[in-house]
Amino acid sequence: MRNLLLSAKRLKEWGAFLMLGCFAWGTSFLWIKIAVGEIGPMALVTFRLFFGASAIWLFLWLKRFVIPHDLRAIGIMAFVGLINTAIPFTLISWGEVHIDSGLAGILNGTVPLFTIIIAHLALHDDRISLPKIIGLLTGFAGLVLLLSKDLSKSGLSSDILGQLAVVVAAVLYGTSSVVIRKFLKGYPPMLIAAVSMTSALIFMALTAPWIDPNFRLPTQPITWLAVVWLGLIGSALAYLMYFFLIQAWGPTRSTLVTYVMPAMAVILGTIFLGEQLTWQLVVGGLLIIGGIAVVNVKPRRAEAPEQTPVTAKN
């Protein structure tokens, strides 16, 4: 009976892992590529945040969650909403106007590499070791290979600018992880997610219509499907599954999802959007994933509890 319960528990955990890596975050780059074709990045991010924030607040309401009266912490969470959600979501969506969804997924996979560098600079208890240096060099070699593919002698092409936009988004994700760890330790991750997503929604609702003169609602059913999917599945449900994995596996093992997302983005882009699978994409992606694997190598010891970084992946 005990073995049966353990098997059911493991099945549930691996089911959540596959749902998150393949179904929620792994498909997001495909849906972003589809949606920006009609409504552009600003409208997409705004509507996505509306559905995502609404779903998370509904979840908290059903759980009878009590919001703490800590204005300083709420303010930091609101700031996290800008650097972890509003701006990177927009950069990735704008980047996918110019580059393939699979490439965007691989570039977004560099988040752990940038997080290590920023944490080393900002946190005294997170220093760079030799394995991390090797992993960083390996991962950034893959990044350089991907970026060099579209460098033109005449200057910066739209393709390279699109790639750089996704890379900047990855840097912001890494920064937000460190901010959360340094200033929001001990606060419930779902509260951080709800407040940050709400502040991002307010920011986008106030600025997007002014920045994008063509800001409009979708008219195509496939675009509506993409927007709702990204809000409910790629944002709200993804957070719930990620926090479940954090509790079940711990923060380190849960980063395994980082390896699934880029591969899923490439596979879906190739199958459904006819994106070209080049050798640079394959080799660069493998170098990045390999680098992430190396930087996550740790001595076999009991994993100490740590603050869960509420970082949106795409």
TIPA-148980 format. One record per residue (C-alpha): residue number from 1; x, y, z. Coordinates in Angstrom, 1 decimal. Last residue first. Example, Ala and Ser with C-alpha at 12.3 -4.5 7.8 and 13.67 -1.06 7.14 Angstrom:
<rs>
R     k     east    north       up
R     2     13.7     -1.1      7.1
R     1     12.3     -4.5      7.8
</rs>
This chain:
<rs>
R     k     east    north       up
R   314      8.3     33.5    -21.0
R   313      9.7     32.1    -17.9
R   312      8.1     34.2    -15.3
R   311     10.2     34.2    -12.2
R   310      8.8     33.8     -8.8
R   309     12.1     32.8     -7.1
R   308     11.4     30.4     -4.3
R   307     13.2     31.5     -1.2
R   306     15.5     28.7      0.1
R   305     15.2     25.5      2.1
R   304     18.5     23.6      2.4
R   303     19.0     20.7      0.1
R   302     20.5     17.8      2.0
R   301     23.8     16.9      0.5
R   300     25.2     15.5     -2.7
R   299     27.6     18.2     -3.8
R   298     26.1     20.5     -6.5
R   297     25.9     20.5    -10.3
R   296     23.4     23.2    -11.4
R   295     26.1     25.2    -13.2
R   294     26.9     22.2    -15.3
R   293     23.3     21.5    -16.4
R   292     22.8     25.1    -17.3
R   291     25.9     25.0    -19.5
R   290     24.7     21.8    -21.2
R   289     21.4     23.5    -21.9
R   288     23.2     26.5    -23.4
R   287     25.6     24.3    -25.4
R   286     22.8     22.1    -26.7
R   285     20.8     25.1    -27.9
R   284     23.8     26.5    -29.7
R   283     24.5     23.2    -31.4
R   282     20.9     22.7    -32.5
R   281     20.2     26.3    -33.5
R   280     23.5     26.6    -35.3
R   279     22.9     23.3    -37.1
R   278     19.7     24.8    -38.5
R   277     16.1     23.6    -37.9
R   276     14.0     25.9    -40.1
R   275     10.6     27.0    -38.8
R   274      7.5     25.4    -40.5
R   273      5.1     27.0    -38.0
R   272      3.4     23.8    -36.6
R   271      6.1     21.2    -36.7
R   270      9.3     23.3    -36.5
R   269      8.0     25.8    -34.0
R   268      6.6     23.0    -31.9
R   267      9.9     21.1    -31.8
R   266     12.0     24.2    -31.1
R   265      9.7     25.4    -28.3
R   264      9.7     22.0    -26.7
R   263     13.5     21.8    -26.8
R   262     13.7     25.2    -25.2
R   261     11.2     24.4    -22.4
R   260     12.5     20.9    -21.4
R   259     15.9     21.9    -20.0
R   258     14.5     24.7    -17.8
R   257     12.0     22.2    -16.3
R   256     15.0     20.6    -14.6
R   255     15.0     23.8    -12.5
R   254     12.7     21.9    -10.1
R   253     15.7     19.9     -8.8
R   252     17.2     23.0     -7.3
R   251     14.1     24.6     -5.8
R   250     12.9     21.5     -3.9
R   249     11.2     18.5     -5.3
R   248      7.7     18.4     -3.9
R   247      7.3     22.0     -2.6
R   246      9.1     23.5     -5.6
R   245      7.1     21.2     -7.9
R   244      3.8     22.5     -6.5
R   243      5.1     26.0     -6.9
R   242      5.8     25.4    -10.6
R   241      2.4     23.8    -11.1
R   240      0.6     26.8     -9.6
R   239      2.7     29.3    -11.5
R   238      2.1     27.5    -14.8
R   237     -1.6     27.6    -14.2
R   236     -1.6     31.4    -13.9
R   235      0.9     32.3    -16.6
R   234      1.1     29.9    -19.6
R   233     -2.2     28.2    -18.9
R   232     -4.6     31.0    -18.0
R   231     -3.0     34.0    -19.6
R   230     -1.0     32.4    -22.5
R   229     -4.0     30.2    -23.3
R   228     -6.4     33.1    -23.3
R   227     -4.2     35.1    -25.6
R   226     -3.5     32.2    -28.0
R   225     -7.1     31.1    -28.2
R   224     -8.1     34.7    -28.9
R   223     -5.6     34.8    -31.7
R   222     -6.9     31.5    -33.1
R   221    -10.4     32.9    -33.1
R   220     -9.4     35.9    -35.2
R   219    -10.6     39.4    -34.3
R   218     -8.1     40.2    -31.5
R   217     -8.7     43.5    -29.6
R   216     -6.8     46.6    -30.5
R   215     -3.7     48.6    -30.1
R   214     -2.8     50.0    -33.5
R   213     -1.4     53.3    -32.1
R   212      1.0     51.2    -30.0
R   211      2.9     53.4    -27.4
R   210     -0.2     55.2    -26.1
R   209     -2.5     52.1    -26.0
R   208      0.4     50.2    -24.2
R   207      1.1     52.7    -21.5
R   206     -1.8     52.7    -19.0
R   205     -3.0     49.1    -19.6
R   204      0.6     47.9    -19.6
R   203      1.4     49.4    -16.2
R   202     -1.8     48.2    -14.7
R   201     -1.3     44.7    -15.9
R   200      2.3     44.7    -14.7
R   199      1.1     45.8    -11.3
R   198     -1.4     43.0    -11.3
R   197      1.2     40.4    -12.3
R   196      3.5     41.5     -9.5
R   195      0.7     41.5     -6.9
R   194     -0.5     38.0     -7.9
R   193      2.9     36.4     -8.3
R   192      4.2     37.8     -5.1
R   191      1.1     36.6     -3.3
R   190      1.5     33.2     -4.9
R   189      5.1     33.0     -3.7
R   188      4.1     33.6     -0.1
R   187      6.5     36.0      1.6
R   186      9.4     34.6      3.5
R   185     12.2     36.2      1.5
R   184     10.9     39.3     -0.3
R   183     14.0     41.6     -0.4
R   182     17.0     39.5     -1.3
R   181     15.4     36.5     -2.9
R   180     12.9     38.5     -4.8
R   179     15.5     41.0     -6.0
R   178     17.7     38.1     -7.1
R   177     15.0     36.4     -9.1
R   176     14.0     39.8    -10.6
R   175     17.6     40.3    -11.9
R   174     17.6     36.9    -13.6
R   173     14.3     37.6    -15.2
R   172     15.6     40.9    -16.3
R   171     18.7     39.3    -17.9
R   170     16.4     36.8    -19.7
R   169     14.3     39.8    -21.1
R   168     17.6     41.4    -22.3
R   167     18.3     38.1    -24.2
R   166     14.9     38.1    -25.7
R   165     15.4     41.7    -27.0
R   164     18.9     40.8    -28.2
R   163     17.4     38.1    -30.4
R   162     14.9     40.5    -31.9
R   161     17.6     43.0    -32.5
R   160     19.7     40.3    -34.3
R   159     16.7     39.5    -36.6
R   158     15.9     43.2    -37.2
R   157     19.4     43.6    -38.6
R   156     22.2     45.4    -36.8
R   155     24.8     46.7    -39.1
R   154     25.9     46.4    -42.7
R   153     28.2     43.4    -42.0
R   152     25.2     41.4    -40.8
R   151     25.1     39.5    -37.5
R   150     22.4     36.8    -37.9
R   149     24.3     33.6    -37.1
R   148     26.5     35.4    -34.6
R   147     23.6     35.6    -32.1
R   146     23.1     31.8    -31.9
R   145     26.9     31.0    -31.7
R   144     27.3     33.7    -29.0
R   143     24.5     32.2    -26.9
R   142     26.1     28.7    -27.3
R   141     29.4     30.0    -26.1
R   140     27.5     31.8    -23.3
R   139     26.3     28.4    -22.1
R   138     29.7     26.8    -22.1
R   137     31.4     29.7    -20.5
R   136     28.7     29.9    -17.8
R   135     28.9     26.1    -17.1
R   134     32.7     26.3    -16.8
R   133     32.4     29.2    -14.4
R   132     29.6     27.5    -12.4
R   131     31.8     24.4    -12.1
R   130     34.7     26.6    -10.8
R   129     32.5     28.3     -8.2
R   128     30.6     31.6     -8.4
R   127     29.4     32.9     -5.1
R   126     25.9     32.9     -3.6
R   125     26.0     33.9      0.1
R   124     27.1     37.5     -0.4
R   123     24.3     38.3     -2.8
R   122     24.4     41.2     -5.4
R   121     27.3     40.4     -7.7
R   120     27.2     36.6     -7.4
R   119     23.4     36.7     -7.7
R   118     23.7     38.7    -10.9
R   117     26.1     36.2    -12.5
R   116     24.1     33.2    -11.4
R   115     20.8     34.7    -12.6
R   114     22.4     35.4    -16.0
R   113     23.1     31.7    -16.5
R   112     19.8     30.6    -15.1
R   111     17.9     32.8    -17.6
R   110     19.7     31.4    -20.6
R   109     16.7     29.3    -21.6
R   108     15.0     32.5    -22.9
R   107     17.5     32.3    -25.8
R   106     16.4     28.7    -26.5
R   105     12.7     29.6    -26.5
R   104     13.2     32.6    -28.7
R   103     15.1     30.4    -31.2
R   102     12.1     28.1    -31.3
R   101      9.6     30.9    -31.8
R   100     11.5     32.2    -34.8
R    99     12.7     35.8    -34.9
R    98     11.4     39.2    -35.9
R    97      7.9     39.5    -34.4
R    96      9.2     37.0    -31.8
R    95     11.4     39.7    -30.4
R    94      8.4     42.0    -29.8
R    93      6.7     39.2    -27.8
R    92     10.0     38.5    -25.9
R    91     10.5     42.2    -25.1
R    90      6.9     42.7    -24.1
R    89      6.9     39.7    -21.7
R    88     10.3     40.9    -20.4
R    87      8.9     44.4    -19.7
R    86      5.6     43.6    -18.1
R    85      6.6     40.4    -16.2
R    84      9.8     40.2    -14.2
R    83     11.1     43.8    -14.4
R    82      7.8     45.5    -14.1
R    81      6.0     43.1    -11.8
R    80      9.1     43.0     -9.6
R    79      8.4     46.7     -9.0
R    78      4.9     45.9     -7.8
R    77      6.3     43.2     -5.5
R    76      8.7     45.8     -4.1
R    75      5.8     48.1     -3.4
R    74      3.8     45.3     -1.8
R    73      6.9     44.6      0.5
R    72      7.1     48.3      1.5
R    71      3.3     48.5      2.0
R    70      3.2     45.6      4.4
R    69     -0.5     45.0      5.3
R    68     -0.5     41.3      4.6
R    67     -3.1     39.9      2.1
R    66     -5.2     37.1      3.6
R    65     -5.9     34.1      1.3
R    64     -9.3     32.6      1.5
R    63     -8.2     29.8     -0.8
R    62    -11.1     30.6     -3.2
R    61     -9.9     34.2     -3.1
R    60     -6.3     33.3     -3.8
R    59     -7.4     31.2     -6.8
R    58     -9.6     34.0     -8.1
R    57     -6.7     36.4     -7.7
R    56     -4.5     34.0     -9.8
R    55     -7.1     33.7    -12.5
R    54     -7.7     37.4    -12.8
R    53     -4.0     38.1    -13.0
R    52     -3.5     35.6    -15.8
R    51     -6.5     36.7    -17.9
R    50     -5.6     40.4    -17.7
R    49     -1.9     39.7    -18.1
R    48     -2.5     38.0    -21.4
R    47     -4.7     40.9    -22.6
R    46     -1.9     43.4    -21.8
R    45      0.9     41.2    -23.2
R    44     -0.9     40.6    -26.5
R    43     -1.9     44.3    -26.9
R    42      1.7     45.4    -26.6
R    41      3.3     42.6    -28.7
R    40      1.3     43.0    -31.9
R    39     -2.4     42.2    -32.5
R    38     -2.4     40.0    -35.6
R    37      1.0     38.3    -36.0
R    36      1.7     38.9    -32.4
R    35     -0.8     36.1    -31.5
R    34      0.7     33.2    -33.5
R    33      4.3     33.9    -32.4
R    32      3.2     34.2    -28.8
R    31      1.3     30.9    -29.0
R    30      4.4     29.1    -30.2
R    29      6.6     30.6    -27.6
R    28      4.1     29.7    -24.9
R    27      4.0     26.0    -25.7
R    26      6.9     25.0    -23.5
R    25      5.7     27.1    -20.6
R    24      2.3     25.4    -20.1
R    23      2.1     22.0    -21.9
R    22      5.7     20.8    -22.3
R    21      7.6     22.1    -19.3
R    20      4.7     22.6    -16.9
R    19      2.6     19.7    -17.9
R    18      5.7     17.4    -18.0
R    17      6.7     18.5    -14.5
R    16      3.1     18.3    -13.1
R    15      2.9     14.7    -14.5
R    14      6.2     14.0    -13.0
R    13      5.0     15.1     -9.5
R    12      1.6     13.2     -9.9
R    11      3.3     10.0    -11.0
R    10      5.8     10.3     -8.1
R     9      2.9     10.6     -5.6
R     8      1.0      7.7     -7.2
R     7      4.1      5.6     -7.0
R     6      4.6      6.6     -3.4
R     5      1.0      5.7     -2.6
R     4      1.4      2.3     -4.2
R     3      4.6      1.6     -2.4
R     2      2.8      2.4      0.9
R     1      0.0      0.0      0.0
</rs>
